[in-house]
Amino acid sequence: MLRRLLKRMAEMCDEAYFVVRSSVVLTAVLLSCCLLIMLAAGRLSTDTYKLYRLAEEMFRIPQAVLFVAAIGSVILEEHITKDS
C-alpha cells in the first residue's frame, strides 16, 4: 500500500507535489518543536503551564495542515490535469 501511495505521489504534478511535501515538512517541524518544548518545560507547574498549552496546540495543528494540504493538492491536481 505504501508503494502504491509513493508511486501515485511520484506521478503528481509539480505544484501538487510541492504542497504535499511542504505540508509534511511543516508537520515534522511542528511535532519536533512540540517535543522540544515538552522536554524543556519539565514538570507541569504553574510556571510551565503556558509552555504545555503551546506544545498541545503545536501537536494539534499538523492534523489540520495535512488535511488542508491533501484537499489543496487534489484540487490543484484536478485543475492542472483538466487543462492538459
C-alpha positions in Angstrom: 0.0 0.0 0.0 2.8 2.4 0.8 4.5 1.6 -2.5 1.3 2.4 -4.3 1.0 5.7 -2.4 4.6 6.7 -3.2 4.1 5.7 -6.9 1.0 7.9 -7.0 2.8 10.8 -5.4 5.6 10.5 -8.0 3.0 10.9 -10.8 1.6 14.1 -9.3 2.2 17.4 -11.0 5.0 19.6 -9.5 2.7 22.1 -7.8 0.6 19.5 -6.0 3.7 17.5 -5.0 5.2 20.8 -3.6 2.1 21.3 -1.5 2.2 17.8 -0.1 6.0 17.8 0.5 5.8 21.3 2.2 3.0 20.2 4.5 4.9 17.1 5.5 8.0 19.1 6.3 5.9 21.7 8.2 4.3 18.9 10.2 7.6 17.3 11.1 8.9 20.7 12.2 5.9 21.4 14.4 6.0 18.0 16.0 9.7 18.3 16.7 9.2 21.7 18.3 6.4 20.3 20.3 8.6 17.6 21.6 11.4 20.0 22.4 9.1 22.3 24.3 7.8 19.4 26.4 11.3 18.3 27.2 12.5 21.8 28.0 9.4 22.6 30.2 10.0 19.8 32.6 7.3 19.0 35.1 3.9 20.6 34.8 3.5 23.5 37.2 2.0 27.0 37.2 5.2 28.3 35.7 5.3 25.9 32.8 1.5 25.8 32.1 1.7 28.1 29.1 4.5 26.1 27.6 2.4 22.9 27.9 -0.5 24.7 26.3 1.7 25.9 23.4 3.0 22.3 23.0 -0.5 21.0 23.0 -1.6 23.4 20.2 1.6 22.6 18.2 0.6 18.9 18.5 -2.9 19.6 17.1 -2.1 21.9 14.2 -0.3 19.3 12.0 -3.6 17.4 11.6 -5.2 20.5 10.1 -2.2 21.3 8.0 -2.2 17.8 6.4 -5.9 17.9 5.9 -5.8 21.2 4.1 -2.8 20.2 2.1 -4.5 17.0 1.0 -7.5 18.9 -0.2 -5.4 21.6 -1.8 -3.2 19.1 -3.7 -6.2 17.2 -5.0 -7.8 20.5 -6.2 -4.5 21.5 -7.8 -4.0 18.1 -9.5 -7.5 18.1 -10.9 -7.3 21.7 -12.1 -4.0 21.3 -13.8 -4.7 17.9 -15.3 -8.1 19.1 -16.6 -6.4 21.9 -18.5 -3.8 19.5 -20.1 
